[in-house]
Structures are given as C-alpha cells and as structure tokens.
C-alpha cells in the first residue's frame, strides 16, 4: 500500500479560516482521492486541507445526534417529529 501525503500551505491565508488554532494530524487517502483533491485545488486554488476540513464538518453534522452536548431545539423537534411519524 502506498501512502500519499498532502501538505498544502495557502499562498494568501484566509483570515477567517486561519484565525482558529489548528492541530496537525495524519490521514490516509486513496491515490484516487489524492488525485481528485489536487485537481480540484489546481482549478480552484483552494487548499486541499480546506476541502478535508469541510468533509470532516459534513460528517460531524451528519452524526451530530450521536455526539455529546446540548442539542438545538431544531434538532430535538425534527427527531421528535420523525419518532411520532414512525409510531403511527
């Protein structure tokens, strides 16, 4: 198995994205994912790291009901509504 490492440093850092502290981590992606991410970067000039963080945000949003913490009223209402519909 070949490991592809991607380190992309933005040329002109976006202040809103760079204003929060980041931690470094290592991820393993497929060669196809690496190629597509770099093609996207070449076309948009958006750093690969930004796309990876956006993907993580999407996963966290999708599974937010399984995470600890206070849920929003909107999430509680939607889940209760779905629960009542399923019981009928």
WORAVEN-V416018 format. One record per backbone hydrogen bond with DSSP energy under -1.0 kcal/mol. NH is the residue of the N-H (numbers start at 1). CO is the residue of the C=O. If there is no record, write none. Layout:
# WORAVEN-V416018
nh-><NH:NH>
co-><CO:CO>
This chain:
# WORAVEN-V416018
nh-><18:34:35:36:37:38:39:40:41:42:43:44:45:51:52:53:54:55:56:57:58:59:60:61:62:63:64:66:67:76:77:78:79:80:81:82:83:84:85:86:87>
co-><14:30:31:32:33:34:35:36:37:38:39:40:41:47:48:49:50:51:52:53:54:55:56:57:58:59:61:63:64:72:73:74:75:76:77:78:79:80:81:82:83>
